[in-house]
Amino acid sequence: MNENSKALWAAILAFSCWGLFPIYWKFFPELKGDDLFIYRLFWSMITLCFIVIYKKRLSFIREIIHSKLLWWLLLSALLISSNWLLYTIAVTEGKIIEASLGYFLNPLLNVVLGFLFLKETLRPTQWPAIILAVVGVVSMALSSGVLGFPWVALWLSLTFAAYGLIRKWTKVGSLEGLSVETSLVFLPFIAWWLHRGGSPVATLESIGWGKMSLLALSGIITCTPLILFAYAARRLSLQALGFTQYLSPSFKFLCGWAIFGEPMSSDRWLGFIFIWAGLGWYSIEQVRHSRRKLKLKAELTNL
């Protein structure tokens, strides 16, 4: 298997893992979303400590801590941790489909943020994709009212897209960046959880040692896809990576609809159809644009 094939499989595994996460979180119906988030954060911290020591990356992390990048990583840490928190709450409260909507919107939101903050050109042929997605979200809002507006999806999409934007600005390795981010929010969130009445003893009493051992795997389950994604991102084209990222929200949607039986009204279907149409347009436009660039490059080379 060549390097590109390995990278492609790494990307497929990473996004598939993220997409199937709801099944794992549903093993703990006794726990609330904020409890699951704290344990995910705790075991991720433990897992990252072992990986950093094994990879001998402590010196790189010390350099980051004493640099101006620390403030950007603090902001990205708040964004990704709030994304994790809202996502686990959404899963435990039966809003997996709405969470999947947020990640379907993410590629299109990335295009908008690139246009606004990175001065990336927004091609005229990309506007229909964005308009279709906006129509989808607005149609859901108009049919369901303010309370039915997909706030969870919007916030998940915004926080993850903003997180990606900041990590693009901060030239830090995936492992080092994630380790610093996790350590920055670890103690504040633990203190918040304990202040709200959270207790490891109460958790153990409610789920037992067997499920507690299963919960300890949340660190590995969180970090492994990130490492696989980092491996793939360095080796695959953005076009190839862009197509594999749809696996995650697709699996999330199937988990919510087919496995856990979350309701899908006709208005909700209509909104999703508009958003999927936007994604389809976006994907086809990306392929055609990439082909035109390659053709132009080949013609210039032959001159």
Number of C-alpha atoms within 10 A of each C-alpha: 5 6 10 13 13 15 21 22 14 20 29 22 19 25 24 21 20 19 23 19 20 23 15 13 19 15 12 18 11 12 16 14 21 19 19 20 23 20 19 22 24 20 20 25 22 14 21 21 16 12 15 17 10 10 10 11 15 15 10 14 19 12 12 18 13 9 10 11 16 18 12 14 24 16 16 24 23 17 22 21 22 16 19 22 20 19 26 24 21 19 22 20 12 17 20 26 26 26 28 27 25 24 25 26 25 24 19 24 20 18 20 19 17 16 14 12 9 13 9 12 11 13 11 7 13 18 16 15 21 22 14 20 24 17 17 23 22 15 19 21 19 12 14 14 11 11 8 11 17 20 15 21 25 18 17 27 25 21 21 23 25 20 20 17 17 16 18 11 11 16 10 16 13 14 19 18 21 21 23 21 23 21 18 17 15 18 12 10 17 16 11 12 16 11 10 9 8 16 13 12 8 11 16 14 11 14 16 11 12 9 14 17 12 12 20 17 15 23 19 16 19 18 20 16 20 19 16 19 22 18 18 24 17 10 15 18 12 13 12 14 19 15 12 18 21 20 22 22 26 19 22 27 24 18 21 23 15 12 11 15 12 17 13 13 9 11 16 19 13 17 24 22 15 20 25 19 17 25 22 13 18 20 18 11 16 17 13 11 14 14 12 12 12 12 12 12 11 11 10 9 8 7 5
